[in-house]
């Protein structure tokens, strides 16, 4: 049975491989299928598909996206960032693409404000510089950290998050609030299959994660990433148990970002990841 990878990123968001390079690498790795799931954009899907066709690669491209959302934790009075991956999305669906573009505009304002706060804090950086250094990409805090490092204003990318732009940092600016329920609805509207991404990264208790999964399942969530690069065997078992309890399908992927996640390889994660093609087929059967 061949492997697939249902969670990857290109230069269209915060990866370091172009869509074409990513497809070539996936074919080199012998993957049967790859989902390109850039953050809040589907800009890489068309060039990736064209490259596969031109090169006659024995590879299936699953058009996807990863949407960033904010979840209000019940009874806690605090918010948690939660990501929802969409697989098999129709990139020609106008309502879908219009909503993505609208969200991208709000991201521009947020990034510009972060740059202003950093400058006021003694780390001079402009939004124009950020754009110039990352032409065509959906800009994230990772790009800001990369620019700060390139300018010699910090020693490591992680320092940017730890000291300045992390969720509790002095230069942090919250995103426009999109809920995971809205993300699920948006993906379904584009004929896609919504999947809760990397659930163990949210540091929720098992009860909290189960409740989130149940709520999202009621809204139309189809799957949950149990097979993920950073999951221990115990964490994978925990997510699989939640999937069984809530009636969700299991999904999985490396969350490959190229050089932006050193040591994490496509299709293999940190060495032991294996997402079976049967997982993709199960999800395919649930396509809206």
N, C-alpha and C positions, 0 to 999 in steps of 0.2 A: 504494500500500500504506500502510495506516495504522500509526501507532506504538502500542506498548503500553509499560507500565512495570511491571516485575515485582519491584520492591523499593522500598517506601515505608513511611513511619511516620506515625502519628497521635498525638494526645494520650493515647492509651491506653498508649503507652510514652514516647518522648522526642521526638515531633514537636510542632509548634505548631498544626496544623490538627486539628479534631475529625474523626472518621470521616466525618460528613456533609459538612463543609466540603471535605474531601479529595476526596470523590466529585464534588461540585459543580465543583471546580476541574479535575478530570480530564476531566469532560464539556466544560467551557469550553475546555480545551486541545485537544479533539478526539481524545482517546485512544480507541482501540477497547476496551482492557481495562486494568485496573489490579489489581495484587496488593497487598493490605494485609498487610504483613509486620512487625507490631510485635514488639518484643523480648519473647520468652518469654510472650506472651499472645495470645489470639484474641478478647479482649473487644470489639474494635472491629468485628468482622465482621458481627454481627447488626445493629447500628445502621446500618452502611454499606449493607448489603443492603436494609434497610427503606427507607432514603432513596432509593436507586436506583429501587425499586418505586413509592414514593409520587410521585416526581417524573417517573416514566417516562423516565429518562435512557437514551440509547442507548449504554450502557456495560456491559461485563462486569466483574464483580467476581470475582477469583480469591482464594479464602480462603487466607491464608498466615500464616506465622510466621517469625521469625528467632531461632534458638537459639544462645546463647553457650556455647562449650565450651572445654576445655583439651586441647591436643595435646602429648604428650611427644615432643620432637624426637629421632629415633633417633640414638644415639651421641653426643649433646651434653649430656645430663644437665640440660636446661632445658625449660621449658614455653612454649608459644605459644598465645595465645588465638586461636581459630578460630571463625568463625560459619557456621552452616548454615541456609539458607533452606528452608522447606517450602512448596510450592505445592500447591493443590487439597486441602488437608487437610480431613478431616471434623471439623468443630468440635463435633459431637455425640458423638464417640467418647469414652466415659467413661474408658477407660484412659489415653487421650491427655490429656484435660483434668485428670484426677487427678494425673498426673505433672507437668504444668505448674504446678498449684496447689502441689504439694509443693516444687517448685523455687522458687516465689515466696516460700514461707515461709522458706526458707534465705536468700533475698535480703534479707528484712526484717532478719534478725539481722545480716547483713553490713553493711547500711546504718546500722543503729543503732550498730554498733561503730565505723564510720568517723566518725560524728558525735561519738562519745565521744573518739576520738583527736584530732579537729580541735579540740574544746573544750579538751582538755588542752594542745594546741599553741598556745592563745591565740586560736582562732577559734571563739567560742561559738556552737554550733548544735545543735539537738536533733532527734531523729527525729520528734517530734510536729510541730515546725515544718515539717519536710520534707513530711510527709503532708498537713498543712493547705494547703500551697502548691500541692500537686499531687494534688488529690482524684481518686481512681479510676485513677491512672496506675501502671504498673509502674515503680518508682523505680530510677534508675540513677545512676552517678556524675555524669552530665550534669545531673541535677536538683540534686544537691548543689552543683555548681559554680554553677548558676544562683541558688541560694539564698544562697550566700556572696557573690555579686556584688550581689544585691538588698539584702543587709545591709551592704554597703559594706566587707566584710572583705577583698576582693580588687579589683583594678582591671579584670581581664578574666577570662572563663571559663577561658581557656587557662592562666592563672596557677594556677588550682586544681590542674590536672593536672601542670603543670611543677614546682610547689613542694610539693604536698601529697598528692594522691590518685591520681597516675599510678602505673603498675605498680611503679616504683622509689621512690615517695614515702614519707615517714615515716608518713603516715596511711592508706596502702593496706592493705586487708584482702582476702585472696584469696577467690574465690567457692568454693562447693561444687563439687567437681570432677565435671563431666560431660564425657565424651569425645565427639569428633565422630562416632565410631562408634555411640555410644548415641543421639545426636541423629538420625542417619540411620535407625536402627532404629525410633525413636519416630515419625518422620515416615511411614515406610513402614507402620507399624502403624495409622496413621490414614488410610491410602489415599492418602497424599500423594507428591509428587515432590521428593526432596531435592536441593538445589543448593549447591555450595560458594560462599559469598559472597565478594565482593571479594578475590580471591586475592592480588593484588599488594600489598595493604596489610600483609601479614604479613612482608614483607621477607625472604622465603626465597629461596635460590638456585633456579635453574630445576630443578636436580636434586632438591632437597628438595621443591619444589612438585609435581613430577612424581610423586615417591614418595608424597606425601600423597594425590594424586589417585588413584593406583593402589590404594592401601590402602583408600580410601573407596569406590572403584568396586567393589572386591571385597565390600564390606559392603553395597552397594546404592545408592550415590550415582548419580544420573542425570545431573546437569548441573553446569556451572561457569560463573560469571559472567565472561564475556570482555568484554561491552559494559557499561562502568561509568563513572560520571561522572569519576573521576580518572585513568582509564587513558589513557596516551599511545597513539598508533598502534602504537608498538613493543611496548608492554605488551599491548595487545589481540592483536596477532599472536602474541606469546609464549603467551598463554593459549589462543588458538585452536589453536595447534600442540600444546599439552599435551592439549587436549580430543580432538584427532584421534588422538594417540598412545595415549590411554587409553580411547578409545571413549565419551567423555562428550559429551552435548549441550551446546550453547552456550546460556547464558541471559544476561539483562541487565536492568539497572534503574538508576534515578537515585540511589537511597538518599535520597530526598527527606525532609527533616525540617522544612520550613518555615523559620521565622526562625532555627532552631538551626543551620542550615548556610547562611549568607548567600551569595547569588549562585548557589546551586544550585537549578535549577528542575525542576519535575515534568515528566518526559518528555523534557527537554532537557539535564539536567545543567548543565554550565557553558557550554552553547550548541551543542555539536556532537553530543550524544548522540542516537542513534536506534536504538530496539529494534523491529525489524520484527515484525509480527504473525505471520509465518511461524515465528519463534522460539517463540512461545507454542504454536502448533499442533503443532510437533515435540514439545514437552514434554508437551502434552496427551495425545499418543498413547502416552506412557510412563506415564500415570497408573495407579497400582496397581489 
